[in-house]
Amino acid sequence: MIMSNITRLFDSVNVIQKRTFIKNFKKLFQRIDLPPIPKQIPQSSFYFNIERVDEFQWMQDPNNQDVREYIAAENEFTNRMMVNTKLLQRRLFFEMKNKLITPEVVSPLKVLSNGYEYYTKHSNYGTIYYRRKKKSLSNEEILLDSKKLTKANKQIKSVLLSTDENLLGYLVEQEGDEIGSLHFKDLSRYNNYQNEILEGVFNFLWGTNAHIIYYTVTDEQLRPYKVYAHQLGTSQRNDMLIYEEKDYTSFVDITSTKDQSFIMINSNTFSSSEVRFFDAHHDVSQGTPELKLIEPRTSGLEYYVDHRDGYFYILTNADNCHNFKLVRTRIENIRKKYWETIFTVKETERIEDVDIFKDYVVIFAKSEGLPVLMCHELKSSKVHQITLPTNLCAVSPEINIDCNTNIVRFTCNLPLAHETTYEYNMKSRNLYSIRSKSINDFDSNLYTCYRTRAKASDNTEIPITLLHKKSLIMNHNNPVLLRSYGAYGITTDPDFQLEHFPLLERGWVIALAHVRGGSELGYS
């Protein structure tokens, strides 16, 4: 009897265990959530007599109902997979947002021109453009407020003052568009240009004659290819065609030289340049301006042009100078055979930009992958280097519209700090910080940033920038985020990245690998 009861007890336990096992087994399979799998519809294309089969070409159409349903399924799957991280997501969002809080009021960066200070202020509703007379206690003048445009899902692409600073042109585009409508405002309030709007504009600039606008338009592939001249007060239908680029691989842009002497028409491909110019003072009412070609396009030849005192200063990769060099030539002898080299760099250096002033040329370059700023004195040909607060940063030129000055303005963007704007006196060689702001709730003294190298499979040494806590024990067990990009000559700069901070504070190492393709160590 006892044995019988014990047997029944074990049978009952076995039944309960089986039921529990089956229940847990079902739960296990319920937790395996598979992502949605898109259908495959093979479609063939032939390029260079080679067949290419794409099973997912149908997904290129955002209006396809199947595409929309697949995207919705992907989003639902993501939400299910991430459901246990919602608290962490909110915490990370708060931490990063907190880093952007500026404890002190940061004054706007002002540009001085013809007795006025020009600057912008930002709000939740968009950007407001101001000016005020220099060293004046008068009220600031609102030139343009983008609040209404932001509400209409539009944005201001560019804003330019006429050379006499009485007219304002601003290009407005719908968010996501490449072209927009060009509007005008008379700051002297003598004329009303509210109803004068140029449509389909890609880029624009003012002629030295303050009532003439030059602008580019695009073809069906959104390639800028035509340059027009418009005279204020006339219909766009009557605008004069200045230049048309018929090579479908070339993109056209218009610029003016820094001294406002010439308008430059630049036709660029990914590997060549062709530049034409004409007098910026030309009156289009007297006919089409005469275009002069600096150097015919040649595959592999790139050049970019500015002007000062009867010389064209040209940044170019001519003569197999892949890291670029600075040359100059008289405007009477503009062809390549007359170009005179005035500045070159080493094989491991690369010139990225130049800025022309009355007595100096400022050269923005990279040496061993690190930013270098050099001042070339035009009269003596002497060169000196600007001492930066740190080389582990990203440097970019600011707006330096005045060529008759010894002051150059530039910005340093650091990985452990918000950007700082500097002014450097090229004559006295003094560097001043004119605007900076600290990162909220972050002590940069607790962190380090330095450069190391790693050997690739062919023994080439690849520079790597490392960021981490100073107190971190480097024992090969720390989590690492490795970032790199190597294509098109686009560099991976050690600059401010908001998403790095939650990782750094949790003991991660951030590694920026400066791999080949980014050109940090030169073209080769």
C-alpha positions as CSV (number, residue, x, y, z in Angstrom):
1,M,0.0,0.0,0.0
2,I,2.8,2.4,0.9
3,M,4.8,1.4,-2.2
4,S,1.7,1.9,-4.3
5,N,1.1,5.4,-2.9
6,I,4.8,6.2,-3.4
7,T,4.6,5.1,-7.0
8,R,1.6,7.2,-7.7
9,L,3.4,10.2,-6.0
10,F,6.4,9.8,-8.4
11,D,4.0,9.4,-11.4
12,S,2.3,12.7,-10.3
13,V,5.7,14.4,-10.0
14,N,6.8,13.2,-13.4
15,V,3.6,14.5,-15.0
16,I,4.1,17.9,-13.4
17,Q,7.8,17.9,-14.5
18,K,6.7,17.0,-18.1
19,R,4.1,19.7,-18.2
20,T,6.6,22.3,-16.8
21,F,9.2,21.2,-19.3
22,I,6.7,21.5,-22.2
23,K,5.6,24.9,-21.0
24,N,9.2,26.2,-20.7
25,F,10.0,24.7,-24.1
26,K,7.2,26.6,-25.7
27,K,8.3,29.8,-24.0
28,L,11.8,29.3,-25.3
29,F,10.6,29.1,-28.9
30,Q,8.2,32.0,-28.3
31,R,11.3,34.2,-27.4
32,I,13.0,33.4,-30.7
33,D,11.7,36.4,-32.6
34,L,12.8,36.3,-36.2
35,P,13.2,39.5,-38.3
36,P,11.0,40.1,-41.3
37,I,12.4,38.7,-44.5
38,P,11.7,40.7,-47.7
39,K,10.6,38.9,-50.8
40,Q,13.0,38.5,-53.7
41,I,12.1,39.5,-57.2
42,P,15.1,39.1,-59.5
43,Q,15.6,41.9,-62.0
44,S,18.4,41.9,-64.6
45,S,20.4,44.9,-65.8
46,F,23.3,45.0,-68.3
47,Y,26.3,47.3,-67.8
48,F,29.4,47.0,-70.0
49,N,28.0,43.7,-71.3
50,I,27.9,42.2,-67.8
51,E,24.6,41.0,-66.3
52,R,23.7,42.3,-62.9
53,V,20.8,40.6,-61.0
54,D,19.2,42.6,-58.2
55,E,16.6,40.7,-56.1
56,F,15.6,43.8,-54.1
57,Q,15.3,46.5,-56.7
58,W,11.6,46.7,-56.0
59,M,12.4,48.2,-52.6
60,Q,13.7,51.4,-54.3
61,D,10.1,52.7,-54.7
62,P,9.0,54.2,-51.4
63,N,5.3,54.4,-52.6
64,N,5.2,50.6,-53.1
65,Q,2.7,49.2,-50.5
66,D,4.9,46.1,-50.0
67,V,7.8,48.4,-49.2
68,R,5.8,50.4,-46.6
69,E,4.6,47.2,-45.0
70,Y,8.1,45.8,-44.8
71,I,9.5,49.0,-43.2
72,A,6.6,48.9,-40.7
73,A,7.5,45.3,-39.9
74,E,11.2,46.1,-39.5
75,N,10.3,49.0,-37.1
76,E,8.0,46.7,-35.1
77,F,10.7,44.1,-34.9
78,T,13.2,46.7,-33.7
79,N,10.8,47.9,-31.0
80,R,10.3,44.3,-29.7
81,M,14.1,43.6,-29.7
82,M,14.8,46.9,-27.9
83,V,12.0,46.8,-25.4
84,N,14.3,45.9,-22.5
85,T,16.6,48.9,-23.2
86,K,14.0,51.7,-23.0
87,L,15.2,52.8,-19.6
88,L,18.8,52.9,-20.8
89,Q,17.8,54.8,-24.0
90,R,16.1,57.5,-21.9
91,R,19.2,57.7,-19.6
92,L,21.6,58.0,-22.5
93,F,19.4,60.6,-24.2
94,F,19.3,62.7,-20.9
95,E,23.1,62.4,-20.5
96,M,23.9,63.6,-24.1
97,K,21.3,66.4,-23.9
98,N,22.8,67.5,-20.6
99,K,26.2,67.8,-22.3
100,L,24.8,70.4,-24.7
101,I,23.6,72.7,-21.9
102,T,25.8,75.8,-21.9
103,P,26.3,77.1,-18.3
104,E,27.2,80.5,-19.5
105,V,25.8,82.8,-22.2
106,V,27.9,82.5,-25.3
107,S,28.2,85.7,-27.3
108,P,27.5,85.4,-31.0
109,L,30.4,85.3,-33.4
110,K,30.5,88.6,-35.3
111,V,31.8,89.5,-38.7
112,L,32.9,93.1,-39.3
113,S,32.3,94.8,-42.6
114,N,32.0,98.5,-43.6
115,G,31.3,99.7,-40.1
116,Y,28.7,97.0,-39.3
117,E,28.8,93.9,-37.1
118,Y,26.9,91.0,-38.6
119,Y,25.9,88.0,-36.5
120,T,23.3,85.3,-36.0
121,K,21.4,84.0,-33.0
122,H,19.6,80.6,-32.8
123,S,16.4,79.7,-31.1
124,N,14.0,76.7,-31.1
125,Y,12.2,78.3,-34.1
126,G,15.3,78.8,-36.3
127,T,18.1,81.3,-37.0
128,I,17.8,85.1,-36.8
129,Y,20.2,87.3,-38.8
130,Y,21.3,90.6,-37.2
131,R,23.5,93.6,-37.8
132,R,24.5,96.6,-35.7
133,K,26.8,99.5,-36.3
134,K,30.2,98.9,-34.9
135,K,30.9,100.3,-31.4
136,S,27.4,101.7,-31.3
137,L,24.8,101.5,-28.5
138,S,22.0,101.6,-31.1
139,N,19.5,98.7,-31.3
140,E,20.4,95.7,-33.3
141,E,18.6,95.4,-36.7
142,I,16.9,92.2,-37.6
143,L,17.8,91.4,-41.2
144,L,16.0,88.1,-41.5
145,D,14.0,85.8,-39.2
146,S,13.6,82.2,-40.4
147,K,10.8,81.4,-37.9
148,K,8.0,81.4,-40.4
149,L,10.1,79.3,-42.9
150,T,10.8,76.7,-40.2
151,K,7.0,76.3,-39.5
152,A,6.5,75.7,-43.3
153,N,9.2,73.0,-43.3
154,K,11.5,75.2,-45.3
155,Q,15.0,76.3,-44.6
156,I,17.5,79.0,-45.6
157,K,20.3,77.5,-47.7
158,S,22.4,80.7,-48.0
159,V,22.4,84.4,-47.3
160,L,24.5,87.0,-49.1
161,L,24.7,90.8,-48.8
162,S,25.3,92.9,-51.9
163,T,28.7,94.5,-52.2
164,D,27.2,97.9,-51.1
165,E,25.5,96.0,-48.2
166,N,22.1,97.6,-48.9
167,L,20.5,94.5,-50.4
168,L,20.1,91.0,-48.9
169,G,19.6,87.9,-51.0
170,Y,18.5,84.7,-49.4
171,L,17.9,81.3,-50.9
172,V,15.0,79.3,-49.5
173,E,14.5,75.6,-50.1
174,Q,12.0,73.0,-49.1
175,E,13.6,70.5,-46.7
176,G,15.2,67.7,-48.7
177,D,15.3,69.7,-52.0
178,E,18.5,70.7,-53.8
179,I,17.1,73.8,-55.4
180,G,15.1,76.7,-54.1
181,S,13.6,80.1,-54.5
182,L,15.8,83.3,-54.3
183,H,14.3,86.2,-52.4
184,F,15.5,89.8,-51.9
185,K,15.2,92.4,-49.3
186,D,16.2,96.1,-49.5
187,L,17.8,97.0,-46.2
188,S,17.7,100.7,-47.1
189,R,13.9,100.4,-47.4
190,Y,13.8,102.5,-50.6
191,N,12.5,99.6,-52.8
192,N,10.2,96.7,-52.2
193,Y,11.4,93.4,-53.8
194,Q,9.0,91.2,-51.9
195,N,7.4,90.0,-55.1
196,E,10.6,89.5,-57.0
197,I,11.5,85.8,-56.6
198,L,13.8,83.7,-58.8
199,E,12.8,80.0,-59.0
200,G,14.9,76.9,-59.5
201,V,18.1,78.4,-58.1
202,F,21.0,76.2,-56.9
203,N,23.5,78.8,-56.0
204,F,24.0,82.6,-56.4
205,L,26.2,85.6,-55.8
206,W,26.1,89.3,-56.2
207,G,28.0,91.2,-58.9
208,T,30.0,94.3,-57.9
209,N,27.1,96.1,-59.5
210,A,24.7,95.8,-56.6
211,H,21.6,95.2,-58.7
212,I,23.0,92.2,-60.7
213,I,22.7,88.6,-59.5
214,Y,24.5,85.6,-60.9
215,Y,23.0,82.2,-60.3
216,T,23.1,78.6,-61.3
217,V,20.3,76.2,-62.3
218,T,20.3,72.4,-62.6
219,D,19.2,69.8,-65.2
220,E,16.9,66.9,-64.6
221,Q,19.6,65.0,-62.7
222,L,20.1,68.0,-60.4
223,R,23.5,68.8,-61.9
224,P,24.2,72.5,-61.9
225,Y,25.0,73.3,-65.5
226,K,23.9,76.8,-66.4
227,V,24.9,80.3,-65.2
228,Y,22.5,83.2,-65.6
229,A,22.6,86.9,-64.9
230,H,19.6,88.7,-63.4
231,Q,19.0,92.4,-63.1
232,L,16.8,93.4,-60.2
233,G,13.5,94.9,-61.3
234,T,13.3,92.7,-64.4
235,S,11.5,89.4,-65.1
236,Q,13.4,86.1,-64.7
237,R,12.3,85.2,-68.2
238,N,14.6,87.9,-69.5
239,D,17.7,86.7,-67.6
240,M,20.9,86.4,-69.6
241,L,22.6,83.0,-70.1
242,I,26.3,83.5,-69.3
243,Y,27.5,79.9,-69.6
244,E,26.2,76.4,-70.2
245,E,28.2,73.3,-69.3
246,K,27.4,70.5,-71.9
247,D,29.7,67.8,-70.4
248,Y,27.2,65.8,-68.2
249,T,30.1,64.7,-65.9
250,S,30.8,68.3,-64.9
251,F,29.2,70.4,-62.2
252,V,29.2,74.2,-62.5
253,D,29.6,76.6,-59.6
254,I,30.1,80.3,-59.3
255,T,32.3,82.2,-56.9
256,S,33.9,85.6,-56.7
257,T,37.5,86.4,-55.9
258,K,38.0,87.6,-52.3
259,D,38.8,91.2,-53.5
260,Q,35.5,91.2,-55.5
261,S,37.4,91.8,-58.8
262,F,36.3,88.8,-60.8
263,I,33.5,86.3,-61.1
264,M,34.7,82.8,-61.5
265,I,32.8,80.0,-63.3
266,N,34.1,76.6,-62.1
267,S,33.4,73.4,-64.0
268,N,34.5,70.5,-61.9
269,T,34.4,66.7,-62.3
270,F,35.6,64.3,-59.6
271,S,39.1,64.5,-61.1
272,S,39.4,67.7,-63.2
273,S,38.8,71.5,-63.1
274,E,38.2,74.2,-65.7
275,V,37.8,77.8,-64.6
276,R,36.6,80.8,-66.6
277,F,36.4,84.4,-65.3
278,F,35.0,87.8,-66.2
279,D,35.0,91.3,-64.7
280,A,32.8,91.5,-61.6
281,H,32.0,95.2,-62.5
282,H,30.5,94.2,-65.9
283,D,27.1,95.8,-66.7
284,V,25.0,93.0,-68.2
285,S,22.7,95.7,-69.7
286,Q,25.6,96.3,-72.1
287,G,25.7,92.7,-73.3
288,T,27.2,89.3,-72.3
289,P,30.5,89.5,-70.4
290,E,33.6,88.2,-72.1
291,L,34.7,84.8,-70.5
292,K,38.4,84.0,-70.3
293,L,39.6,80.5,-69.8
294,I,42.5,80.0,-67.4
295,E,43.5,76.4,-68.4
296,P,41.5,73.8,-70.4
297,R,40.3,70.8,-68.6
298,T,42.7,67.9,-68.5
299,S,41.9,64.5,-66.8
300,G,43.6,64.5,-63.4
301,L,44.3,68.3,-63.3
302,E,42.5,70.2,-60.5
303,Y,42.9,73.9,-59.8
304,Y,41.1,76.5,-57.7
305,V,41.7,80.3,-58.2
306,D,41.7,83.5,-56.2
307,H,43.1,87.0,-57.0
308,R,45.2,89.7,-55.4
309,D,47.0,92.7,-57.0
310,G,47.1,91.6,-60.6
311,Y,48.0,88.0,-59.7
312,F,45.9,84.8,-59.8
313,Y,46.8,82.6,-56.8
314,I,46.0,79.0,-57.7
315,L,45.8,75.9,-55.5
316,T,46.5,72.9,-57.8
317,N,47.8,69.4,-58.2
318,A,49.5,70.1,-61.5
319,D,52.8,68.4,-62.4
320,N,51.9,65.3,-60.4
321,C,51.8,67.3,-57.2
322,H,49.1,65.1,-55.7
323,N,49.2,66.8,-52.3
324,F,48.6,70.2,-54.0
325,K,50.8,73.2,-54.2
326,L,50.3,77.0,-54.4
327,V,51.2,78.8,-57.6
328,R,50.6,82.3,-59.0
329,T,50.5,83.9,-62.4
330,R,49.9,87.4,-63.9
331,I,46.4,87.9,-65.2
332,E,48.0,88.7,-68.6
333,N,49.6,85.2,-68.7
334,I,47.1,82.8,-67.3
335,R,47.9,79.5,-68.9
336,K,49.6,76.7,-67.0
337,K,53.0,77.1,-68.7
338,Y,53.3,80.5,-66.9
339,W,52.4,79.2,-63.4
340,E,55.1,80.0,-60.8
341,T,55.3,77.7,-57.8
342,I,55.5,79.6,-54.5
343,F,54.7,76.9,-51.9
344,T,54.8,73.1,-51.8
345,V,54.6,70.5,-49.1
346,K,56.2,67.1,-48.3
347,E,55.1,63.7,-49.4
348,T,53.4,63.1,-46.0
349,E,51.6,66.5,-46.0
350,R,48.6,67.7,-47.9
351,I,47.2,71.3,-48.5
352,E,43.5,71.4,-47.9
353,D,42.7,75.1,-48.3
354,V,44.3,78.5,-48.6
355,D,43.1,82.0,-47.7
356,I,44.5,85.1,-49.4
357,F,45.2,88.3,-47.6
358,K,47.0,91.6,-48.5
359,D,50.4,90.6,-47.2
360,Y,50.0,86.9,-46.4
361,V,48.6,83.6,-47.6
362,V,47.3,81.3,-44.9
363,I,47.7,77.6,-45.7
364,F,45.5,75.0,-44.1
365,A,47.3,71.7,-44.3
366,K,47.8,68.3,-42.7
367,S,51.2,66.9,-41.7
368,E,51.4,63.2,-40.6
369,G,47.6,63.4,-40.4
370,L,47.5,66.3,-38.0
371,P,46.4,69.9,-38.8
372,V,49.0,72.5,-39.6
373,L,48.5,76.2,-40.3
374,M,51.2,78.1,-42.0
375,C,51.5,81.8,-42.9
376,H,53.4,82.6,-46.1
377,E,54.5,86.3,-46.3
378,L,54.1,87.4,-49.9
379,K,56.9,90.0,-50.0
380,S,59.7,88.0,-48.3
381,S,58.4,84.5,-49.1
382,K,59.1,83.7,-45.4
383,V,56.9,81.0,-43.8
384,H,56.0,80.6,-40.2
385,Q,53.7,78.1,-38.5
386,I,50.8,79.0,-36.2
387,T,51.2,77.2,-32.8
388,L,47.9,75.5,-32.1
389,P,46.7,74.7,-28.5
390,T,46.7,71.0,-29.6
391,N,47.3,69.2,-32.8
392,L,44.7,66.5,-32.0
393,C,41.8,68.4,-33.3
394,A,40.0,69.4,-36.5
395,V,40.8,72.9,-37.8
396,S,38.6,74.8,-40.3
397,P,38.8,78.4,-41.6
398,E,36.1,80.9,-40.5
399,I,34.7,83.6,-42.7
400,N,37.5,86.0,-43.5
401,I,35.9,88.5,-45.9
402,D,38.4,91.3,-45.3
403,C,41.6,90.8,-47.4
404,N,43.2,94.0,-46.2
405,T,43.9,92.7,-42.7
406,N,46.6,90.8,-40.7
407,I,44.0,88.9,-38.7
408,V,42.9,85.4,-39.7
409,R,40.0,83.7,-37.9
410,F,39.7,79.9,-37.6
411,T,38.0,77.2,-35.5
412,C,39.4,74.3,-33.5
413,N,37.1,71.4,-32.9
414,L,38.4,69.1,-30.1
415,P,37.3,65.6,-29.2
416,L,36.9,66.4,-25.5
417,A,35.6,70.0,-25.8
418,H,33.2,72.2,-27.8
419,E,34.7,74.1,-30.7
420,T,36.8,77.2,-29.9
421,T,37.2,80.1,-32.4
422,Y,40.6,81.9,-32.6
423,E,42.0,85.0,-34.1
424,Y,45.6,85.1,-35.1
425,N,47.6,88.2,-35.9
426,M,50.0,87.2,-38.7
427,K,52.2,90.2,-38.1
428,S,52.6,90.1,-34.3
429,R,52.1,86.3,-34.2
430,N,49.7,86.5,-31.3
431,L,46.8,84.0,-30.9
432,Y,43.6,84.9,-29.1
433,S,40.6,82.8,-28.2
434,I,37.5,84.9,-29.1
435,R,34.8,82.4,-28.3
436,S,34.6,79.0,-26.5
437,K,32.3,77.1,-24.2
438,S,32.7,74.3,-21.8
439,I,31.0,70.9,-21.8
440,N,28.4,70.7,-19.1
441,D,29.0,68.1,-16.3
442,F,32.2,66.9,-17.8
443,D,35.8,67.2,-16.6
444,S,38.2,66.9,-19.5
445,N,41.1,66.7,-17.2
446,L,40.1,63.1,-16.3
447,Y,40.5,62.0,-19.9
448,T,43.3,61.6,-22.4
449,C,43.6,61.8,-26.1
450,Y,46.8,60.7,-28.0
451,R,48.0,59.2,-31.2
452,T,49.4,55.7,-31.7
453,R,50.0,53.4,-34.7
454,A,49.2,49.9,-35.8
455,K,50.8,47.8,-38.6
456,A,48.6,46.7,-41.4
457,S,49.1,43.3,-43.2
458,D,51.6,44.9,-45.6
459,N,53.5,46.5,-42.6
460,T,52.2,50.0,-43.4
461,E,51.7,51.9,-40.1
462,I,48.2,53.2,-39.7
463,P,47.7,56.2,-37.3
464,I,45.1,55.7,-34.6
465,T,43.7,58.3,-32.2
466,L,42.8,57.0,-28.8
467,L,40.4,58.5,-26.2
468,H,39.8,57.1,-22.7
469,K,39.9,57.8,-19.0
470,K,43.3,58.5,-17.6
471,S,42.6,56.1,-14.8
472,L,41.7,53.2,-17.1
473,I,44.0,50.2,-16.8
474,M,45.0,49.2,-20.3
475,N,44.8,45.4,-19.8
476,H,43.3,44.2,-23.1
477,N,39.9,43.7,-21.4
478,N,38.3,47.1,-22.0
479,P,35.4,47.6,-24.4
480,V,36.5,49.5,-27.6
481,L,34.5,51.4,-30.2
482,L,36.6,51.5,-33.4
483,R,35.6,54.0,-36.0
484,S,37.1,54.6,-39.5
485,Y,36.3,55.8,-43.0
486,G,38.6,55.5,-46.0
487,A,37.3,56.8,-49.3
488,Y,37.2,59.8,-51.5
489,G,39.9,61.5,-49.5
490,I,37.5,62.2,-46.6
491,T,39.4,62.3,-43.3
492,T,38.4,60.8,-40.0
493,D,39.1,63.8,-37.8
494,P,39.4,63.7,-34.0
495,D,36.6,66.2,-33.4
496,F,33.6,66.6,-31.0
497,Q,31.2,63.6,-31.2
498,L,28.4,63.7,-28.7
499,E,27.7,60.0,-28.7
500,H,31.3,59.2,-27.5
501,F,30.7,60.7,-24.0
502,P,28.4,58.0,-22.5
503,L,30.9,55.4,-23.6
504,L,34.0,57.2,-22.3
505,E,32.3,57.8,-18.9
506,R,31.5,54.0,-18.7
507,G,35.2,53.1,-19.2
508,W,35.2,52.5,-23.0
509,V,38.1,53.3,-25.3
510,I,37.3,55.3,-28.5
511,A,39.7,54.4,-31.4
512,L,39.7,56.5,-34.6
513,A,41.7,54.6,-37.2
514,H,43.0,56.9,-40.0
515,V,43.0,54.2,-42.7
516,R,44.1,54.6,-46.3
517,G,41.6,56.3,-48.5
518,G,41.2,59.3,-46.2
519,S,44.4,61.0,-47.4
520,E,45.5,62.0,-43.9
521,L,49.1,61.1,-44.8
522,G,49.0,62.5,-48.3
523,Y,47.6,61.3,-51.6
524,S,49.8,58.2,-51.8
